[in-house]
């Protein structure tokens, strides 16, 4: 009886455990990667051909939903990680898996140091781990490694990790409304013990962070998105909130009444390099916003609203390379059926002549779409269902599951670290 009750609860949780489709583009636009559930799809834009991943240690690659992907700043490495507790480090040139790190808990965010020396990843218990990548720049397959604890948010789910442009700090955003700025130590394997500041001001979970900078100014500033319908600008040295930009009204979500305004979640932020502009994706908005940051005046403003016409395309993830913005929409509920995604591209995003490319105009054309989407065309009904699934599951993904007392006791007895070994 107890087990059947627990299994029913697990099934209900699984229905809400939706993984949004993710996209990441090589810094020099040499390749583009998309994930849907556990499926990692990569397309080589230089050769105009699909990429075959090579993982000598594990033929099935990821076994559960991928929650974070990222190219390193140099473009030499690519990291994927997620619910299967595996952090996989790939060569972004040969697409061989160079190392697989086994995490103790499910992984929610990942970051790579600017010199490719360290990978940091965060788990659902709020712990940030660090792995040293000695010898990986030569494309060597590394021996099995384990992460070393760097610091902790104490049971608050970490949603985003980012190194500061100068590499001095590692920033971590979490479900409990805060952003922590930690000094990245000279010897990370011994832990990070110095906190520079906390950026406090969001009233809901923080979903994404990105740095915006201008070549004319030495200092970079942090932008953050949240479930409170705002994008905020921060000075990370002091933790000061410089400005707040409300996005829900622009996205077409008017207040239902005076006492209960409708909130929307900022799902992704992508800063345009060497510019004061950033693209912003919103949970239920069919397009993106372009925000301008006046770094001298410390202000944020919406300069452009780009709507995607003709279909129900709501970006679940965005990525930028040079002046081209890549977007993906889609989701997976972890089932064995293949997931479908929809890829769209906006060229010259920072200029007045920006345009939404038709499928045949996208770099790679139909070959790319067939690889990254699962097929060339995706039915609109599929995309509508994906958008609804992401919208329904967003809050659930960032909340701790509530268990009954008997279920907690059952889970304690079945913990791996409590099992006896013969």
C-alpha positions in Angstrom: 0.0 0.0 0.0 2.8 2.3 1.0 4.7 1.6 -2.2 1.7 2.1 -4.5 1.0 5.4 -2.8 4.6 6.5 -3.4 4.6 5.3 -7.0 1.4 7.4 -7.7 3.1 10.5 -6.3 6.2 9.8 -8.4 4.0 9.6 -11.5 2.3 12.9 -10.7 5.7 14.6 -10.2 7.0 13.1 -13.5 4.1 14.7 -15.4 5.2 18.1 -14.1 8.9 17.4 -14.7 9.1 19.0 -18.1 12.5 19.8 -19.6 12.5 22.9 -21.9 14.4 22.7 -25.2 17.8 24.4 -24.9 20.1 26.0 -27.6 23.7 27.0 -27.6 25.8 28.5 -30.4 29.6 28.3 -30.8 31.2 31.8 -30.1 32.4 31.9 -33.7 29.2 30.3 -35.0 31.1 27.1 -36.1 28.3 24.9 -34.7 25.0 25.0 -32.9 23.7 22.5 -30.3 20.1 21.8 -29.3 18.8 19.6 -26.5 15.3 18.1 -26.1 15.0 15.9 -23.1 18.0 13.5 -23.1 18.7 14.1 -26.8 21.7 16.2 -27.7 21.8 17.3 -31.3 24.7 19.2 -32.9 25.1 20.7 -36.4 28.5 21.8 -37.9 27.9 25.1 -39.6 31.3 25.1 -41.3 30.9 21.8 -43.0 27.1 22.2 -43.3 26.6 18.7 -41.9 25.2 16.9 -38.8 27.7 16.0 -36.1 28.1 12.5 -34.8 28.9 12.5 -31.1 31.5 10.0 -29.9 31.4 8.8 -26.3 33.6 5.8 -25.7 32.5 5.4 -22.1 28.7 5.5 -22.7 27.0 4.7 -25.9 23.6 6.2 -24.7 25.1 9.6 -23.9 22.7 11.2 -21.5 20.1 9.0 -19.9 17.7 11.7 -18.6 16.7 15.2 -19.4 19.5 17.7 -20.1 19.2 20.9 -18.0 22.2 22.9 -19.0 24.5 23.2 -22.0 27.3 25.6 -22.7 30.3 26.3 -25.0 33.4 27.6 -23.3 34.5 31.1 -24.2 37.3 29.8 -26.3 35.0 27.6 -28.3 37.2 24.5 -27.6 34.9 22.8 -25.1 31.2 22.0 -24.8 29.5 20.9 -21.6 26.2 19.1 -21.2 24.5 18.0 -17.9 21.2 17.3 -16.3 18.9 14.9 -14.4 21.1 11.8 -15.0 23.7 13.4 -12.7 26.3 13.3 -15.4 28.5 16.2 -16.5 29.9 15.5 -19.9 32.8 17.6 -21.3 33.1 17.4 -25.1 35.7 18.6 -27.5 33.8 21.2 -29.7 36.2 20.3 -32.6 36.2 16.5 -32.7 33.0 16.1 -30.6 34.5 13.3 -28.6 33.5 13.1 -24.9 36.7 14.0 -23.1 35.4 13.3 -19.6 32.3 12.3 -17.7 31.8 13.5 -14.1 29.3 11.7 -11.9 27.5 14.1 -9.6 25.9 13.1 -6.4 22.6 15.0 -7.2 20.8 16.2 -10.3 22.6 19.1 -12.0 20.9 22.4 -12.7 23.6 24.8 -14.0 27.1 24.8 -15.4 29.9 27.3 -16.1 33.4 27.1 -17.7 36.3 29.3 -16.6 37.6 31.7 -19.3 40.9 29.8 -19.6 39.2 26.4 -19.9 40.9 25.2 -16.7 37.8 24.6 -14.6 34.2 23.5 -15.0 31.8 24.4 -12.2 28.4 22.8 -11.8 25.5 23.2 -9.4 23.1 20.6 -8.1 19.5 20.7 -6.8 20.8 20.8 -3.2 22.4 24.2 -3.8 26.0 22.9 -3.8 28.5 24.3 -6.4 31.2 21.8 -7.4 34.4 22.4 -9.3 36.5 20.1 -11.5 40.0 20.8 -12.7 40.6 20.2 -16.4 44.3 19.7 -16.5 45.5 18.6 -20.0 42.1 19.0 -21.6 43.2 21.9 -23.9 45.2 19.3 -25.9 42.1 17.3 -26.5 43.1 14.5 -24.3 40.6 12.1 -22.8 40.9 12.7 -19.1 40.8 10.0 -16.4 37.6 9.8 -14.4 37.3 12.8 -12.1 35.0 13.8 -9.2 33.8 17.3 -8.4 35.1 19.0 -5.3 32.7 21.3 -3.3 33.4 24.9 -4.0 30.6 26.6 -1.9 26.9 26.1 -1.1 23.6 27.9 -1.1 22.3 25.6 1.6 19.5 23.7 0.0 18.4 26.4 -2.4 18.2 25.3 -6.0 20.7 27.1 -8.1 19.3 28.1 -11.4 22.3 29.8 -13.1 26.1 30.0 -12.9 28.3 32.6 -14.6 31.9 33.7 -14.4 32.5 37.5 -14.4 34.2 38.8 -17.6 37.5 39.4 -15.7 37.3 35.9 -14.2 37.6 37.3 -10.6 34.1 36.1 -9.5 31.7 33.3 -10.0 28.1 34.3 -9.7 25.3 31.9 -8.7 21.5 32.7 -8.8 18.9 30.7 -7.0 15.3 29.9 -6.4 15.2 32.0 -3.2 15.4 35.3 -5.0 19.1 36.0 -4.5 22.4 36.2 -6.5 25.6 35.5 -4.8 28.9 37.0 -6.0 31.8 34.8 -4.8 35.5 35.4 -5.3 36.9 32.6 -7.4 40.0 31.5 -5.6 43.5 30.9 -7.0 43.2 27.3 -5.7 39.5 26.4 -6.3 39.9 22.7 -5.2 40.4 24.1 -1.6 37.0 25.8 -1.7 35.8 29.4 -2.2 35.5 31.1 1.2 35.2 34.8 0.3 31.9 36.4 -0.7 32.1 39.7 -2.5 28.4 40.6 -2.3 24.8 39.5 -2.6 22.5 41.1 -5.2 19.1 41.3 -3.4 15.9 42.7 -4.8 14.0 40.1 -6.8 10.8 39.0 -5.3 10.6 35.6 -7.1 13.1 33.0 -8.2 16.0 34.2 -10.3 16.1 32.3 -13.6 19.0 33.7 -15.6 22.0 36.1 -15.4 24.3 37.7 -18.0 26.9 40.3 -18.1 26.6 43.4 -20.3 29.6 45.6 -21.1 30.7 48.5 -23.3 34.2 48.8 -24.8 34.3 52.4 -23.7 33.8 51.5 -20.0 36.1 49.3 -18.0 33.4 47.9 -15.7 30.8 45.3 -16.7 27.4 45.1 -15.1 25.1 42.2 -14.4 21.6 41.7 -15.8 19.2 39.2 -14.2 15.8 37.8 -15.1 13.2 36.4 -12.7 9.8 35.0 -12.1 8.8 38.5 -10.8 8.4 39.9 -14.4 11.5 42.0 -14.2 15.0 42.3 -15.6 17.4 44.1 -13.1 20.8 45.7 -13.5 23.4 45.3 -10.8 26.8 46.5 -9.7 28.3 43.2 -8.5 31.2 44.8 -6.6 28.8 46.3 -4.1 25.7 44.3 -4.8 23.8 47.5 -5.5 20.6 47.4 -7.6 20.9 50.0 -10.3 17.7 49.8 -12.2 14.6 47.6 -12.7 12.8 47.0 -16.0 9.2 45.7 -15.9 8.5 43.4 -18.9 5.0 41.9 -18.3 3.0 44.8 -19.8 5.2 45.0 -22.9 4.7 41.3 -23.4 1.0 41.8 -23.5 0.1 40.6 -20.0 -2.1 43.3 -18.6 -3.2 43.2 -15.0 -6.3 41.1 -14.3 -7.2 43.5 -11.5 -5.5 46.2 -9.4 -4.6 43.8 -6.5 -3.3 40.8 -8.5 -1.2 41.7 -11.5 -0.3 38.8 -13.8 3.4 37.9 -13.5 5.5 36.3 -16.2 8.8 34.6 -16.0 11.9 35.9 -17.8 13.3 32.6 -19.1 16.6 33.7 -20.8 18.9 36.7 -21.2 21.6 36.9 -23.9 23.9 39.9 -23.9 25.3 41.1 -27.3 29.1 41.2 -27.1 30.8 44.6 -27.0 27.4 46.3 -26.8 25.0 47.7 -24.3 22.2 45.5 -25.6 20.7 42.2 -24.5 17.9 40.0 -25.9 15.3 38.7 -23.4 12.9 35.8 -23.8 9.7 35.7 -21.7 7.9 32.5 -20.7 4.7 33.1 -22.7 5.7 35.8 -25.2 5.8 34.9 -28.9 9.1 36.7 -29.6 11.9 38.5 -27.8 12.6 41.9 -26.3 15.7 43.9 -26.9 16.9 45.8 -23.9 19.3 48.7 -23.9 21.5 49.4 -20.9 22.9 53.0 -20.5 26.0 52.0 -18.4 26.9 55.6 -17.7 23.5 56.4 -16.3 22.9 52.9 -14.9 19.5 52.5 -16.6 17.6 49.8 -18.5 15.0 50.4 -21.2 13.2 48.4 -23.8 14.3 49.5 -27.3 12.6 46.9 -29.5 10.0 44.3 -29.4 10.4 41.6 -32.0 7.3 39.3 -32.5 7.5 36.0 -34.4 4.6 36.1 -36.9 2.6 33.2 -38.3 3.1 30.5 -35.7 2.9 29.7 -32.0 6.7 30.1 -31.4 7.6 30.9 -27.8 11.3 30.7 -27.2 12.4 28.4 -24.4 16.1 29.2 -24.9 18.1 31.7 -26.8 21.8 32.0 -27.8 23.8 34.6 -29.6 26.8 34.5 -31.9 28.2 37.7 -33.4 25.0 39.5 -34.4 22.8 36.5 -35.0 20.3 35.4 -32.4 19.3 31.7 -32.4 16.1 30.6 -30.6 14.5 27.3 -29.9 11.0 26.4 -28.7 10.1 22.9 -27.4 9.9 20.6 -24.4 10.1 17.0 -23.3 8.4 15.2 -20.5 11.1 12.6 -20.3 9.1 9.9 -22.2 10.8 7.5 -24.6 9.2 9.2 -27.6 11.5 11.6 -29.5 11.1 15.2 -28.7 10.6 17.9 -31.4 11.8 21.4 -31.3 11.5 24.5 -33.5 14.5 26.6 -34.4 14.2 30.3 -35.5 17.0 32.8 -36.2 17.1 36.6 -36.2 19.9 38.3 -38.1 21.5 41.7 -37.3 19.7 41.7 -34.0 21.3 44.9 -32.8 20.4 47.0 -35.9 17.3 48.5 -37.3 17.5 46.1 -40.2 17.1 43.0 -38.1 15.0 40.3 -39.7 13.5 37.0 -38.8 14.9 34.5 -41.3 12.8 32.0 -43.1 13.7 28.4 -42.9 15.6 28.3 -46.2 17.6 31.4 -45.2 18.9 29.9 -41.9 22.6 28.9 -42.0 22.5 25.2 -42.7 19.0 25.3 -44.2 16.8 22.2 -44.2 19.8 19.9 -43.2 20.2 21.9 -40.0 16.5 21.9 -39.2 16.2 18.2 -39.9 19.0 17.5 -37.4 18.1 20.0 -34.6 14.3 19.8 -34.8 14.0 16.0 -35.4 12.4 16.8 -38.7 12.2 19.8 -41.1 8.7 20.9 -40.3 7.0 20.8 -36.9 3.2 20.9 -36.5 1.9 24.0 -34.8 -0.1 21.9 -32.4 3.1 20.3 -31.2 4.6 23.7 -30.4 1.4 24.9 -28.7 1.5 21.8 -26.5 5.2 22.4 -25.7 4.6 26.0 -24.7 1.7 25.0 -22.5 3.8 22.2 -20.9 6.7 24.6 -20.1 4.3 27.2 -18.7 2.6 24.7 -16.4 5.9 23.2 -15.2 8.1 26.3 -14.7 7.2 26.8 -11.1 7.4 23.1 -10.3 10.9 22.8 -11.6 12.1 25.5 -9.1 10.2 24.3 -6.1 11.1 21.5 -3.7 8.6 18.6 -3.9 6.5 18.2 -0.8 6.4 14.7 0.6 4.2 13.0 3.2 5.9 11.8 6.4 5.7 8.1 5.3 7.1 9.0 1.9 10.0 10.8 3.5 10.8 7.8 5.6 10.6 5.5 2.6 13.0 7.8 0.7 15.4 7.8 3.6 15.6 4.1 3.7 16.2 3.9 -0.1 19.0 6.5 -0.2 22.2 5.2 -1.8 24.4 6.4 1.0 22.3 4.5 3.5 22.4 1.1 1.8 24.7 -1.5 3.2 27.3 -3.1 0.9 28.1 -6.8 1.1 
